[in-house]
Amino acid sequence: MKDIFSTDKEFIAHTYGRFPVAFTEGKGSRLKDVDGKEYIDLGSGIAVNAFGIADDEWKKAVTEQIGKLQHTSNLYYTEPCAKLAELLCEKTGMKKVFFGNSGAEANECAIKAARLYSYTKYGEGRSTIITLKNSFHGRTITTLAATGQDTFHTKFGPFTEGFVYCEADNKEELNRLVKENNCCGIMFEVVQGEGGVYRLSNDFVAEIDRIAKEKDILVIVDEVQTGNGRTGKLYGYMNYGIQPDVVTTAKGIGGGLPLGVCMLGEKMNDVFTPGTHGSTFGGNPVCCAGAYSIMSRIDDKLLAEVNEKSEFIVSELSGAKGVKAVTGMGLMLGIETERPAGDIIKEAMERGVLVLSAKTKVRLLPPLNITMEDLKAAIKVLKEVIGK
């Protein structure tokens, strides 16, 4: 029998630059590879495994639902879908929820919703959406077009029209773009994850909110990575005191199962009607049961722990040998290092600690409930590797 590496190389499309590690099992913030070597996971599947590997409560919710009903279709009602939507609206103040399967699908839904709202109220032509330079919103043709990075705007054209890009934290450019374009929405991440773990300033987010209210432009916050407790608040925008019109999320909400969410606020309450949007697997009862388990446990106590762990990491790494800067929020942190991030990631992995990259930075996205014992052990190794 072929090994995993050669089988993967022969039969799987070469879209990923995988590390030479194959995992077989894990528990909490620890993973084991095929050779039995154990790792502390500070990446959580790129912010997906919010409560780590094989979380007992999540596993119970998912397996119980699998034993009852794994799928119907959106022609019918199911309890997990309805319960999760209710919980999300209660926790956020949003009014309606559309369920899909991924962050890209959630963002596609948000783009459609914004353009439909504007078309219904103002007619043709008011369809431009402002996004930020260095943003990342997905890998479909439309969400690539929404992504404000030139490197993604090659090879796959023509791309969907109707997006213009503003420099993050540049209020003057924002106002100019609003003036020069017929805008229906402003879409942004409060912390640009794939763009280098860059946190937007309070003043800039306040200006987005002000100008959007003044012009009836929709505030669309992409919380695919920042959402579900990652920043120390339930959703990242809650650190800024605004109430968006549209919020998208995915990754951590499913706890490891695919689920994308587009939440619609007061203005958007009735924007969709039957036939205007849909998703075969969206609102799948198993995924929703898992997500309900996750969301019902992201409470004030857990969020306080997220912030405590964040403060520990920042205090340990800020000013440490080889560290230029620490950016981000909560347990979504980027480390600018003197040595190349790729070298640090490789060496940390060799010593049993899994970390990620974002542009030139080492990126940390540990499980929200990682124990302090595991966190201290992992950060000790990371400091030593960075400071070599």
N, C-alpha and C positions, 0 to 999 in steps of 0.2 A: 504493500500500500504506500502511495506517495505521502510525503509529509505535507503539513498544512501550507508551508511556504511555497513549495513548487506547485501544488494544486491551485492555490490562489493565483499565482503568477500565470499559470496556463489558462485558467478559465474565467478570471474576473477582469473586467475592463480596468485598464491602468490609469484610473482617475485619482488614485491616492498614492502618496509617497509614504508607505507604511514603515514603521520601525520594525526591526527584526525580532519581534516579541509576539507570541501567541498566548492569549489568556484562556484559561479553562474554567476558573471559578473565583469566587471572592466573598467577602462579608464585610459590610460597613465600608471603611475607607481602605481596605486591604484587598489586593488582587494576587492571584497565583498564576504563573505561566506553566507551559507544558512540562517544564523541567522541575516544577515544584518551588521555584524561587518566588519569594513574596515581595510585594511592592506596596508602599504607601501611596495612595492615589490623590494627587492634588489637582487633578483635571476633571474628575467625575464625568467622563464621557463628553467633554466640552460642555459643562454646566447642565448635563442631563440628569445624572443620578443624584438628585437633590438630597436624598437620604441614604446615599451610598448603595452598595451592592446588596441585593437580596434582603432588603429591609423587611422585617417580619410583618408589620402591619400592612404595608403595601402589598406584599406577597399574598397575604390572607385575603385582602379585598379583591385582588386580581383573580386568584384561583377560585374563589367562591363564585365570582361572576362568570368565569369560563364554564363552570359546572352548570350554570343556569341558562346562559344565552350569550353566544360570542358575537353575533351580528344579526341584524334584521335588514333594514335599509331606512332611509329617511322618509319613506312613505308611511312609517308607523312611529308611535311614541315608545320610548324606553325610559325607565326610571333613572338610571345613572346619568344619562344625558341631561335630563330636566333638573336633577338635584345639583349637578355640578354648575350648570348655568345659573341657578338661583344663588348658590354659594358665592360665585364670582361677582355677581351683581351686588349682593349684600356687602361684600368686602371692599368693593371699589366705587360704588355709586353709579356704575354704568347701568344701562337699561336693557340691552339685548346682547346676545352672544351668538356668533357663528363658529361652529367647530369644523376644522379641517384636520390635516395630518402633519403639518410641518410649519416652520417659521415662514418659509417662502410662500406657502399657500395662505397663511394668515395675512401676510403683507399684500399678496395679490388681492385678497378680499378687501383689505383696507383701501387700496387704490381704486378698486371698482366702486366701493361704497362712497368714497369722496367724490368721484366723478359723477356718479348717479345722483347724489345729493345736489350737486351744483347744476347738473343738467335739468333736473326736475324743477329747481327753484329759479334758475337764471337762463336756461336754454343752452344752445350750442356755444362752443368756443371758450368756455371758462373751465379749462381742464388741466392747466399746468400745475404740477406739484413741485415744490421746492424741497430738495433734500440737501444734506451736508456733504461737503468734500471730505473724503476719508471714511465715509459711511459704508455700511454693508447691510443689504436688505434681502439677499437671497441669490439663487443661481438659475432661476427661470429667466427667460428672455426679458420679461418686464421688470422683475426685481433686480436683474443685472443693470438694466437701464436706470433704475432708481438708485443704484449704488453709485456713490460719488467718487469713484476711483477709475482713472483712465485705463489702468491695466486690465480692467474687466470689460472694456468697451472695444474689444478687437475680436476678430476671427468668427464671431457668431452673428454678425449683422445681417440684415438691418434690425436695429433695436427699436423697441417701443418708444414712440415720441412722447413729448410732454413733460420732461423733467429738466429742471435747471438746478445748478449746484452752488451752494453758498459756503464760504469759508466758515468753519466753526468759530463761534464767539466774535464774529464780525457783524455788529449791528447795522453798520452803514451799508454793507453789501446786502444784508437781508432786506432792508428797506428799499434799496434800489431794485432788487429783483422783484419784490412785490409790486413796485410801481411800474416796472417795464413789462410784466407778464400778467395774463389773465389767470390768476391762481385760484385753485379750489382747495389746496391743502399745503401744509408744511409738515414734513415727515422727518423724524430724527430719533436717534438713540441718545439717552442722557449720558451714557458712557459708551463711547465707540469701542466695541470689543475687538473685532477683526482689524479695526483701524489703529490699534496700538494702545488700547485701554486708556483712552483720553476722556476725561470727565468735562462736560460742558459747564460753563460758569453759570451761577444763579442769575446774573444780570442778563445774559443772552437768552436763557429760557424764559425769563420774565418778559423780554422784548418780543419773543415769538408769541407768547400768550397775549400780550397787549395788542399787537398789530393784527393778530388773527381775530380777536374779538371785534376790533374796530372795522375790519373789512369783511366779516363773515367768511373767513378762511378757516378751514378745519385744522385743528391741532391733532396730529397723528403721531403717537409715540410707539416706536418699535421696541418692545420689551422682550424680544425673543430670548436674549441672553441676560438682560438686566432684571428680568421679572422673577416672581415667585420666591422672594426672600433673598435673592442674590446680593443686593446692595445694602442690606440691613433694614430696608423697608419692604413691605409686600411687593410693591412695584417701584421702580426707580424714580418715576415722576413724582412720587409722594415725598421725596427729599426736596422738592422744589415748590411745593405749595400750589400746584396747578391742578385743574381738572380737565383732562383731554377730552376731545370729541370721539377719538378712536384710539384704542390700545390693542396692540397685537402681542401675542406671546406664544411660546412653544417650549422646546428644550426641557427645563426642569419641571414643568407642570405635570408631565406624564410619568415622572419618576423612572423613566427608562422605556416607556412605550410611546409610539408616535402619536402626538396630539398637537394640533395648532389651534389657536384661539384668536378670534377677532371680536373685541368687545366694542359696542356702540353706545355712545352717550345720548343725552336728552335730544339733541338736534337730529340724531341719526335713528331715533327709535323705530320709525316706520319706513326707513329708506328702502329696505328690501321687501319685495312681494314675491309670491310663489312663481318660480321660474327664472328669477333674476340672478340667482346664484345657487350653487349646490356642490356636494362632495359625496362620492359613494361611501367612503369609509368615515367621513366626518361625524363625530359624535358616537363613534363605536362604543358599545356599552362596556367592554373590557377596559379600553383605554380610559374612559370616563370614570369607571370605578377606581382605577389606580390613581387618577388625578384627584378625585374627591378625597381619597386617603391622604394624599400629599397636602392638598390645600387646607384641609380641616386641621392639620397639625402645624401649619406655619402661623404661629401665634406670637404675642408680644414677648413671651419668654424665649422662644427660639430666636427671634430677631435680635433680642438683647445679646444672646450668645454669639450670634453672627458678628455683631459689632465688637464684642469683646475679643473674639478671635482675630478680627481684622486689625484691631489696635495692637494686639500682640505681634502679628506678622510685620506690620508697619514699623513698630518700635524696634524689633529685632533686626530688620533689614535696612532701615534708613540710616545712612552714614556708615554702614558696614563696609569692610574692605571689598573693593570691586563693584560696589553699588553706586550708580550715579543718581538714580531717583526711583521713587516708588509712586505709582499713579493708580487711580481707580477709586473704588468705593466698596465697602463691605467685603465680601469674599469674592470679589472680581478685581484682581490686582495685577498690575504690570510692573516689572522690574527692569529698569534700564541698567545694563551692566557694561563694565569695561571690556570684558571678554565677549566674543560672539555668543549670542543666545543659543545657537545650535550646538555649540560645544558644551555649554552648561547643561542643556537638556539631555544630551547623550551621556555625559558623565554622571549626572544625577540618576539617570535610569540604571546605569551600571551599578550604582550604589543602592538601588531599590527605592527610588523616589521618582514618581511620574509628574512632570510639569509640561506645560505647553508653551507655544510662542504666539506672539502677536506683533507683526512687523519686526522691529529690532529688539523687542522685549521678551523676557521670560514672563509667561502668564500663569497665574494661579487661579483655579476655580475648584477648590476642594468641596466635598460634600458639606452641606450646611451643618450637619450634625457630627462632623468629624470630632473625635475625642481630642482633648488638649494633649493627652499623652502622645497620640499619633502626630498631631500637628507640631508639637515641640521637637519630636524626633526627626520629622521631615525637614523642618526649617533649619535644624542644626546641620543636617547633611547639605542642604542647599547653600547655607552660608559658607560652609567649608569649600564647596565646589566653586561658588562665585568668587571667593577670595583667593583662589590658587594663584 
